[in-house]
Amino acid sequence: MKKFKILIPVYNDWQSLSTLLNNVDNEIKNLDHEFSIIVIDDASTFHRHLNIKDLLNIKSIKILSMKENKGHARCIATGLKYIFEKEEFDYVIPMDGDGEDRPEEIKEFVKSVEKLPEQTVVGERVKRSEAFVFKFCYFFHKIITLVFTGHSIKFGNFTCLTKHTVEKLLNEKATWNSFSGALTKVEKNKISIPSTRGERYFGPSKMSFNNLLKHSLSIISVFRKTVLIRSALFIIVYILIIKSNASIITAIPLILLLIMIYSISSLALRENMDEFDKALSNINSVENIN
């Protein structure tokens, strides 16, 4: 029997978390392993109210309340650090608390690590539930990431991490900035399972265009050395192509590229190992609720 920790960052959306916990408890009932929940409350401003039934299959639920709001990526990083230093575990499954990471897919992660226990598993998105415009922007994000970093990153937070992978993430400063970018950087030997993006239990998606743009640039910033090299090559080749037809219009791609380089350089400053090492000091309280 292996010990799984399910790591869920939450900001105000307690209604969705209640539904998720009930669904997770139902989905793991036939799995011969131990499952515990670690919730990271990112300094929520709404009163916490959890409407959960008798949870028969989840061993325990802990809520770690943050002193200051740090954002999704840093909540996951803090949760990984807490679990590694304070808990006994074999695997960690980070997942969103709003239903977009479907609890029925936990079984597929477990099946994968039962077959290959030393492998980290990622949920590779094969289908999304958002509107066409968002899907198009997300597709464009994947293309840009591939072109400038050389990595095709088709997964988000929903993964199943071995203990060894968690340790590698904690030694990588990029984890403090981008979970999927850092995981791609530190873990070359991982496997994937198909994952369908679910619909939110309540309310509209919180992933706006601006958030998607920041998310995309944060991932790219993890590989900024590669980005700078590829950008320099692009600039040289592009200038050679357009030199006889230079104009404001033909200069637009160069301007956009420079803006991107500036943006990822700024986001890269978030990779602060000193802050990461002190992440647990931002935990205000730890509460057992089950």
C-alpha positions in Angstrom: 0.0 0.0 0.0 1.4 3.3 -1.1 0.7 6.7 0.5 -0.7 9.4 -1.8 -0.9 13.1 -0.9 -3.4 15.1 -3.0 -2.3 18.7 -3.0 -5.0 21.3 -3.7 -4.4 25.1 -3.8 -7.6 27.1 -3.0 -8.5 30.8 -3.1 -12.0 31.5 -1.8 -13.7 28.7 -3.8 -14.8 26.6 -0.9 -18.0 25.5 -2.6 -16.0 23.8 -5.4 -13.6 22.3 -2.9 -16.5 20.7 -1.0 -17.7 19.1 -4.2 -14.2 18.0 -5.2 -13.5 16.3 -1.8 -16.8 14.4 -1.9 -16.0 13.3 -5.5 -12.4 12.3 -4.7 -13.6 10.2 -1.8 -16.0 8.4 -4.1 -13.4 7.8 -6.8 -10.7 6.3 -4.6 -13.0 3.8 -2.8 -11.7 0.8 -4.6 -8.1 1.7 -4.7 -5.9 -0.3 -2.2 -3.8 2.7 -1.2 -3.8 5.5 1.5 -5.0 8.9 0.3 -4.7 12.1 2.3 -5.5 15.7 1.3 -3.4 18.8 1.8 -5.3 22.0 1.0 -3.3 25.2 0.6 -5.6 28.2 1.5 -4.0 31.1 -0.3 -5.0 33.7 2.2 -8.7 33.5 1.2 -10.9 36.5 2.0 -14.2 34.5 2.0 -15.3 32.6 5.1 -14.5 28.9 4.9 -17.5 26.7 4.7 -17.0 23.1 3.7 -20.1 21.0 3.0 -18.6 17.5 3.0 -20.3 14.2 3.7 -18.8 11.4 5.8 -15.6 10.8 3.9 -15.0 7.1 4.3 -11.9 6.7 2.0 -9.8 9.8 2.6 -7.6 9.2 5.6 -7.1 12.8 6.5 -7.5 16.4 5.4 -5.2 19.2 6.4 -5.7 22.9 5.6 -2.6 25.0 5.5 -3.6 28.7 5.8 -1.2 31.1 4.2 -0.4 34.5 5.8 -0.1 36.3 2.4 -1.6 35.5 -1.0 1.2 34.1 -3.2 -0.6 32.7 -6.2 -1.2 29.3 -7.6 2.4 28.3 -8.5 3.8 29.3 -5.2 1.0 27.6 -3.3 1.9 24.3 -5.0 5.6 24.9 -4.3 4.9 25.6 -0.6 2.7 22.5 -0.5 5.4 20.3 -2.0 7.9 21.6 0.5 5.5 21.1 3.4 4.7 17.5 2.4 8.4 16.6 1.8 9.5 18.0 5.1 6.5 17.1 7.3 4.7 14.1 5.9 5.3 10.5 5.1 4.4 9.8 1.4 5.3 8.0 -1.7 3.5 10.2 -4.3 2.0 13.7 -4.5 -0.9 14.5 -6.9 -1.3 18.3 -7.3 -4.7 19.2 -8.7 -7.0 22.2 -9.1 -9.8 22.6 -6.6 -12.5 23.7 -9.0 -13.3 20.5 -11.0 -11.3 21.3 -14.0 -8.9 18.5 -13.0 -11.3 15.5 -13.0 -11.1 13.3 -9.8 -12.0 10.2 -11.9 -8.6 10.4 -13.5 -6.8 9.8 -10.2 -7.4 6.1 -10.8 -5.4 6.3 -14.1 -2.5 7.9 -12.3 -2.5 5.2 -9.7 -2.6 2.4 -12.4 0.4 4.0 -14.1 2.5 4.2 -11.0 1.5 0.6 -10.0 3.0 -0.5 -13.3 6.0 1.8 -13.2 6.5 2.9 -9.6 9.6 5.0 -10.2 8.0 7.1 -12.9 6.4 10.5 -12.5 3.2 10.7 -14.5 1.7 13.8 -16.2 -1.9 14.3 -17.4 -1.5 15.4 -21.0 -4.5 17.4 -22.2 -6.3 15.8 -25.0 -9.5 17.7 -24.8 -10.5 21.1 -23.2 -13.9 22.4 -22.2 -13.3 26.2 -22.8 -14.7 28.4 -25.6 -13.1 28.4 -29.0 -11.2 31.7 -28.5 -9.5 30.4 -25.3 -8.7 27.1 -27.0 -7.1 29.0 -29.9 -5.0 31.1 -27.5 -4.0 28.0 -25.6 -2.9 26.3 -28.9 -0.9 29.4 -29.8 0.7 29.4 -26.4 1.8 25.8 -26.9 3.3 26.6 -30.4 5.2 29.6 -29.1 6.5 27.6 -26.2 7.7 24.8 -28.5 9.3 27.2 -31.0 11.3 29.2 -28.4 12.1 26.6 -25.8 12.2 23.3 -27.7 9.7 21.7 -25.3 6.2 20.7 -26.0 4.4 21.1 -22.7 0.9 19.7 -22.8 0.3 19.3 -19.1 -0.6 21.5 -16.1 -0.6 20.9 -12.4 -2.5 17.6 -12.6 0.3 15.1 -12.2 1.5 12.3 -10.0 5.0 13.0 -8.6 7.4 10.5 -7.1 9.2 11.4 -4.0 12.4 11.7 -6.0 10.8 14.1 -8.4 9.4 16.2 -5.5 13.0 16.5 -4.1 14.3 17.6 -7.5 11.6 20.2 -7.7 12.5 21.6 -4.3 16.1 22.0 -5.4 15.0 23.9 -8.5 14.3 27.7 -8.1 12.0 27.7 -11.2 9.5 25.7 -9.1 8.8 29.0 -7.3 7.7 30.5 -10.6 6.2 27.8 -12.8 5.3 24.3 -11.8 5.0 22.8 -15.3 8.1 24.6 -16.6 10.1 23.4 -13.6 8.9 19.8 -13.9 9.8 19.8 -17.6 13.3 21.1 -16.7 14.1 18.6 -13.9 12.3 15.5 -15.0 13.2 14.1 -18.4 12.0 10.6 -17.7 8.3 10.9 -17.2 5.3 9.3 -18.7 1.9 10.7 -19.7 -1.7 9.7 -19.6 -4.6 11.3 -21.6 -6.4 13.9 -19.5 -9.7 15.7 -20.4 -10.1 19.2 -18.9 -13.3 19.2 -16.9 -15.8 21.9 -16.4 -15.8 24.1 -13.3 -18.2 23.0 -10.6 -19.3 26.6 -10.0 -18.8 29.9 -11.8 -16.7 30.8 -14.8 -13.1 29.9 -15.4 -10.6 32.1 -13.6 -8.1 31.7 -16.4 -8.5 35.0 -18.2 -6.5 36.0 -21.3 -4.1 38.0 -19.1 -3.6 35.0 -16.8 -3.0 32.7 -19.7 -0.4 35.1 -21.1 1.4 35.4 -17.8 1.2 31.6 -17.4 2.7 31.1 -20.8 5.5 33.6 -20.3 6.3 32.1 -16.9 6.8 28.7 -18.5 9.0 30.1 -21.2 11.0 32.1 -18.7 12.2 28.8 -17.2 14.2 28.2 -20.4 15.3 31.8 -21.0 18.8 30.9 -22.1 17.4 28.7 -24.9 14.9 31.5 -25.7 17.6 34.1 -26.0 19.7 31.9 -28.3 16.7 31.1 -30.6 15.6 34.7 -30.5 19.0 36.0 -31.6 19.0 33.5 -34.5 15.5 34.6 -35.5 16.4 38.2 -35.4 19.5 37.6 -37.6 17.6 35.5 -40.2 14.6 37.9 -40.2 16.7 41.0 -40.7 18.5 39.3 -43.6 15.1 38.4 -45.2 13.5 41.9 -44.8 16.5 44.2 -45.2 15.5 45.2 -48.7 11.8 45.7 -47.6 12.3 47.2 -44.1 9.3 49.2 -42.8 7.3 49.8 -39.7 5.1 46.8 -40.6 8.0 44.4 -41.1 9.5 45.6 -37.8 6.4 44.5 -35.8 7.6 40.9 -35.3 10.9 42.2 -34.0 9.1 44.6 -31.6 6.9 41.8 -30.3 9.9 39.5 -29.8 11.7 42.2 -27.8 8.6 42.7 -25.7 8.4 39.0 -25.0 12.1 38.9 -24.0 11.6 41.8 -21.6 8.6 40.1 -20.1 10.2 36.7 -19.5 13.3 38.4 -18.1 11.0 40.2 -15.6 9.1 37.0 -14.7 12.4 35.2 -14.3 13.1 37.4 -11.3 10.3 35.5 -9.5 12.7 32.5 -9.3 13.9 33.3 -5.8 15.5 30.4 -4.0 15.8 32.3 -0.7 12.1 32.9 -0.7 11.4 29.3 -1.7 13.6 28.0 1.2 11.6 30.2 3.6 8.2 29.3 2.1 6.9 27.5 5.2 7.2 30.6 7.2 4.2 32.0 5.3 2.0 29.3 6.8 -0.2 30.8 9.4 -1.8 27.6 10.7 -2.3 23.9 10.0 -5.8 22.5 10.7 -6.9 18.9 10.6 -10.6 18.7 9.6 -11.1 15.0 9.0 
